[in-house]
Amino acid sequence: MDRCAETTTEESKTQSGTQLCARLHPHCVVCSPDNPCGLCLHFEARDDDTVTAEFELDQSVEGYIGWPHGGITAAVLDGAMTNWLFAHGLTGVTAQLNVRFRHPVRLKEPTTVTARLQRASHPLYILEALITQDRQLKVRAVGWFLHKECHTERP
């Protein structure tokens, strides 16, 4: 495939996902740039069919000294998988989330979260998300997402 075409596809997926996220997650604690108490992660679609975000967590999300609260870590993984769906023009709700904490995530250090599709059988999408620091896998999650049409008004 032409590299320019790949870049265009990558950029359009990121833009389309960002628009869907902004419309349906305007105050999301993980990815909204408008939530003053949020993490403000910016997800980008990659040409390997993943979405990623680079970030650093600070003491405002600390659990044990020097480590983020596990619930915050799980929220980052869930948010990455949701943003993978957005990048593909899909909306869904988390039906199940299994998180495996392998090593502590350290605060105030560069961190990457990456999400990818494992399997899809509409309306079910199974995704994987990984958190890494210094090229070491820290946390892995598998999430089951049920496709659901989401609207901006409350149910």
Backbone torsions as a table, in degrees:
resi	resn	phi	psi	omega
1	MET	NA	143.1	-179.9
2	ASP	-62.2	131.6	-178.5
3	ARG	-59.1	-37.9	178.0
4	CYS	-64.6	-40.1	178.2
5	ALA	-65.4	-39.0	178.1
6	GLU	-62.9	-43.7	179.6
7	THR	-63.1	-43.6	178.8
8	THR	-61.7	-43.9	179.0
9	THR	-63.1	-44.5	179.1
10	GLU	-60.5	-47.0	179.9
11	GLU	-65.3	-40.3	-178.8
12	SER	-69.6	-35.4	175.9
13	LYS	-64.7	-44.1	178.9
14	THR	-62.3	-45.7	-179.1
15	GLN	-64.4	-45.6	-180.0
16	SER	-64.0	-41.9	177.9
17	GLY	-65.3	-39.9	178.4
18	THR	-63.6	-41.0	179.2
19	GLN	-65.8	-43.6	179.1
20	LEU	-64.9	-42.6	178.6
21	CYS	-61.7	-46.7	-178.9
22	ALA	-62.5	-35.2	-178.9
23	ARG	-75.4	-39.6	-173.1
24	LEU	-101.9	-18.5	-179.5
25	HIS	-125.8	50.1	-171.7
26	PRO	-64.3	-20.3	-179.0
27	HIS	-124.4	21.5	-175.6
28	CYS	-57.1	132.4	-179.6
29	VAL	-67.6	-22.8	-179.6
30	VAL	-90.1	-49.3	-167.3
31	CYS	-118.6	-4.3	-179.1
32	SER	-78.2	128.2	175.3
33	PRO	-74.7	-9.3	-176.5
34	ASP	-99.3	1.6	179.0
35	ASN	-93.8	108.8	-176.2
36	PRO	-64.6	-20.0	178.3
37	CYS	-101.1	3.6	-174.5
38	GLY	-90.3	177.8	-179.6
39	LEU	-85.8	-22.9	176.3
40	CYS	58.0	39.7	178.3
41	LEU	-70.3	138.9	178.1
42	HIS	-110.6	112.9	-177.9
43	PHE	-92.5	139.8	177.6
44	GLU	-124.8	136.7	174.3
45	ALA	-77.6	138.2	-179.2
46	ARG	-111.4	161.0	-178.5
47	ASP	-72.5	-8.3	175.2
48	ASP	-93.8	17.6	178.3
49	ASP	65.5	34.7	172.2
50	THR	-117.1	166.0	164.9
51	VAL	-119.0	144.5	-179.3
52	THR	-136.9	158.3	171.2
53	ALA	-143.2	137.1	174.6
54	GLU	-102.4	136.8	-177.0
55	PHE	-162.7	170.5	170.6
56	GLU	-134.8	136.2	176.8
57	LEU	-96.6	148.7	-179.8
58	ASP	-118.9	-175.2	-174.6
59	GLN	-65.3	-13.5	178.9
60	SER	-66.0	-16.2	179.8
61	VAL	-115.9	17.2	-175.5
62	GLU	-68.9	139.8	169.1
63	GLY	-104.0	-98.6	170.2
64	TYR	-69.8	156.7	-176.6
65	ILE	-55.0	123.3	176.2
66	GLY	85.7	-4.5	-178.8
67	TRP	-124.7	145.3	175.0
68	PRO	-72.0	154.5	173.5
69	HIS	-59.3	140.2	-178.8
70	GLY	-59.9	-31.9	177.9
71	GLY	-66.7	-34.9	176.1
72	ILE	-66.6	-44.7	178.5
73	THR	-59.3	-45.0	178.6
74	ALA	-63.3	-37.9	178.9
75	ALA	-64.1	-38.9	177.8
76	VAL	-61.7	-44.8	179.3
77	LEU	-63.7	-45.4	178.3
78	ASP	-61.1	-42.7	179.2
79	GLY	-63.4	-37.7	178.5
80	ALA	-63.7	-43.8	-179.4
81	MET	-67.1	-39.8	176.7
82	THR	-61.7	-39.8	179.2
83	ASN	-71.1	-25.5	171.1
84	TRP	-63.0	-45.1	177.7
85	LEU	-59.3	-47.5	179.5
86	PHE	-56.7	-43.0	-179.0
87	ALA	-62.7	-19.0	178.9
88	HIS	-106.8	16.1	176.5
89	GLY	72.2	21.5	-177.2
90	LEU	-112.0	153.8	172.2
91	THR	-127.4	147.8	-178.8
92	GLY	-165.9	167.0	177.9
93	VAL	-118.7	148.4	-179.8
94	THR	-71.4	122.7	177.2
95	ALA	-96.3	-34.3	-179.9
96	GLN	-155.6	143.2	178.8
97	LEU	-138.7	118.3	176.6
98	ASN	-109.5	122.1	-176.6
99	VAL	-116.5	132.7	177.4
100	ARG	-118.4	109.5	178.6
101	PHE	-86.5	111.6	-176.5
102	ARG	-94.7	-43.4	179.5
103	HIS	-142.9	152.5	179.0
104	PRO	-63.6	137.3	170.2
105	VAL	-80.8	133.7	-178.5
106	ARG	-97.3	139.5	175.7
107	LEU	-72.4	156.1	174.4
108	LYS	59.6	30.8	175.5
109	GLU	-131.6	146.3	179.0
110	PRO	-55.9	132.8	-174.9
111	THR	-136.1	146.9	177.1
112	THR	-127.0	137.3	169.5
113	VAL	-117.8	136.3	-179.2
114	THR	-132.1	136.4	177.6
115	ALA	-126.6	146.6	178.3
116	ARG	-149.7	158.8	176.7
117	LEU	-78.8	135.7	171.7
118	GLN	-98.5	-49.7	-179.9
119	ARG	-151.8	153.0	175.8
120	ALA	-139.0	132.6	171.8
121	SER	-144.4	85.0	-172.9
122	HIS	-43.0	127.7	16.3
123	PRO	-95.5	13.2	-177.6
124	LEU	-105.1	132.0	177.2
125	TYR	-124.3	126.7	178.7
126	ILE	-109.2	122.2	-176.4
127	LEU	-123.1	160.2	176.2
128	GLU	-123.4	142.2	174.4
129	ALA	-134.1	143.2	-178.2
130	LEU	-128.2	140.3	171.2
131	ILE	-112.1	127.4	179.2
132	THR	-127.4	151.1	170.5
133	GLN	-138.7	134.9	-178.7
134	ASP	49.3	43.0	178.5
135	ARG	61.8	15.6	177.1
136	GLN	-106.8	130.8	176.4
137	LEU	-69.5	122.3	-179.5
138	LYS	-101.6	-45.9	-175.4
139	VAL	-143.8	140.4	177.5
140	ARG	-128.7	140.6	176.6
141	ALA	-135.6	148.0	170.4
142	VAL	-120.7	129.5	-178.8
143	GLY	-124.3	139.9	174.4
144	TRP	-103.6	121.7	-178.1
145	PHE	-117.2	132.5	178.5
146	LEU	-100.2	122.0	178.8
147	HIS	-58.0	132.2	178.6
148	LYS	-147.8	131.4	174.5
149	GLU	-69.9	121.9	-178.5
150	CYS	-111.7	144.1	-179.0
151	HIS	-127.0	166.1	-177.1
152	THR	-77.5	-23.8	179.4
153	GLU	-83.2	154.1	-179.8
154	ARG	-70.9	147.6	178.8
155	PRO	-69.0	NA	NA
